[in-house]
Amino acid sequence: MEEEKKRVSALNLPNILSILRMLLVPFLVWAVLGMDMDTPLGRVIPAVIFAVTSFTDFLDGFIARRYGLVTNFGKFLDPLADKFMVFAALVTLTYRYTYLSAAFVWVTVIIMFRELAVTSLRLVAAGQSGKVIAAAWSGKLKTVSQMLGILVIILEPLWAGVYGGVPYASYGMMALMTFTTLWSGLDYFRAYLPVLDLNK
């Protein structure tokens, strides 16, 4: 019985890691907005904070699956923590990295729109049928591409001078982030439409 309680408890290690990820978001915002981004240290510190928060995303999912600690609360909390982390990074980087903003602002809008649309679908489906659909593999690929893309965008100025200062890697990662975001969004719509009662 004790093990069964542990399995269904919302306050388990994976969910605590998700909460920790949300608590690290203000530190990420401070690092991007408050550090001198013209220095190597000013780029490495926000990159390290973002990498740590990203690692907790991998770690909480691994622990939840490995030890049978998957809960409906965790299925909502984990993507919510991801959204806080990614949205904070996107908005602050768009503000600070003005040389990318012409393209980056569109990437940010597309990602935020997709995330809010999928979250709305999750809430409607859960309210109508009580069914919670866990993240699909395309959603995991989207998350990985966003995390890697943000790290590249933060750090690329450290080595961009080698090839003339043009942020080729950042533009490439922005394209990849946009593609995986739209692709996974379509996957979620296909998964949720059969669950929804559109006549209500």
N, C-alpha and C positions, 0 to 999 in steps of 0.2 A: 504493500500500500504506500509506503514511504516513497518508493521509486516512482510509482504512478503519479504521486503528487508532484514530484520533481519534474516529471515529463510535461505536465500540463500547467505548471506554474509560469505566470507571466514574468516574474522577477527571477530570471535565470541569467547565466553568464552571457549568452549571445545578446540578450536584450539590454543588459547592462553595458556591453560594448557599444551597442547602437546609441544608447544615451550618452556615453562618453564621446562618441563621434560628434553628436550635436553640441556638447559642451566645448569641444575644441574649435567650433566654427568662429566664435568671437576672436580667438587667438589668431586664426587664419586671416580674418578681416583686418585685425590690427597689424599683422606682419605685412600684408600687401599695401595697406594705406599708410602705415607709419614708418616702414623701413625705407632707407635710401636705395631705390631700385637701380641706381647707377653704380652700385658697388657689388662685388661678388657675394658678400655676406648678406646684402639686402635682397638677393635673389635666392640664395641657398636656404635661408631660414624659412620663408614661406613655403618653399618647395618641400622642406623636411616636414613641416607641420601638415601640409597637404598629403604627403606620402604616408605619414603616420595615420591620419584619419582614413585614408584609402585602405591601409592594411587592416584596420579594425573592421572594415566592410568585408574583406575576404575572411578574416578570422572568425567573426560572429557567424557567418554562414557555414563555415567548415565545422565549427563546434556544434552548431544546432543540428546539422545533418549527421555528424559522426556519433553524437551521444543522444540522439532522439529528443532534442529540446526544441523542436519546431512547434510554434504556437501561432494562433491567428493574430494575437497581439504583435508577435515578432514579424509576421508577414506584412503588417501595416507599418510597424516602427522602422524596420530596416530600410525600405525605400524612402520613408519620410526623412530619415537621417541622411540618406544619400542626397536627397533634394536640397536640404539645408546646406550641405557641404558644397555641392556643385553650384547651386545658385549663388552662394556667397562668393565663390571663386570667380564665376563668370562675371558678375556685376562689378566686383572690385577690380578685376583685370581689365575689363572694358573701360573703366574709368581711368586707370593708371597707364595702360598701354595704348596711348593715343595713336601710335603709328599703325596699330592693328584695328582700330575701332570701326573703320568703314566697313570691313567685312565681319569683324567679331560681333558687332551689335546684332547682325542678322542671325549669326549662329546662336547667340544668347537667346534671342526671341524665339527661334524655332525650338530650341531645347526646352525652354520654360513653358511654351505652349503645349508641347508634347507631354511633358511631365504632369502639368495641371489637368490636361484632358484625360490621361490614363488614370490619374488619381480620382477624378470625378467618376469615371466608369467603375472603378473599384468600389467606391462608396455607394453608387446606385445599385450595383449588382449585389453587394453585401446587404443593403437595405431590403431589396426585393426578395432575394432567394437565400440570403445568409451564406452564400458561397464566396469564398476567398480564393482567388486564383494566384498561385505563387508565381514568382518571376520566371519568365521563359528564358531559354538560352540566348535568344536574340536580345532580350533585355539585359542579360549579364554581359553580352558582348558590347552593348551600348555603354554600359557603366564603365567597363574596362577602357574603351576608347576615349570616353570623356576624361577619365582620371589620367590616362597617359597623355592625352592631348593637353590638359591643363598643366601638367608637369613640364612638358616640352615648351609650352608657351612661356611659362615662368622662367625657365632656364636657358632657352635658346640664345638670348643676347650674350651669354657668356662665351659662346663659340661662333656666333654668326659672323664675326669679323673675318673668319677663315675663308668664307666664300662671299665676301663683299658686303656683308651686313644685311642682305635681303633675308627675311625670315621664312625661308622656303619650308622648313620643317613645321613651323607654326601654321602656315597656310595649308600644308598637306594634312595636318592633324585636324584642322578645322573642317576640311572637306570630309574626312573620315568620320568625325563626330556627327556632322550633319546627316550623312548617309545612314549610319547605324541608328541614329535617333529616329529618323523617319521610318526606317525599315521595322524597327522594334515596335514603334507606335502602331503601324498597320497590323502587326502580329497580335498585339493586345486587342485591337478592335475586333479582329476575326475571332479571338478567343472569347471575348465578352458578349458579343452580339447574341449568340444562342442562349446565353444565361439571362439576358435582359427581357423583361416583358414590356415591349414598346407601346402597348395599348393602355398601360396604366397612366 
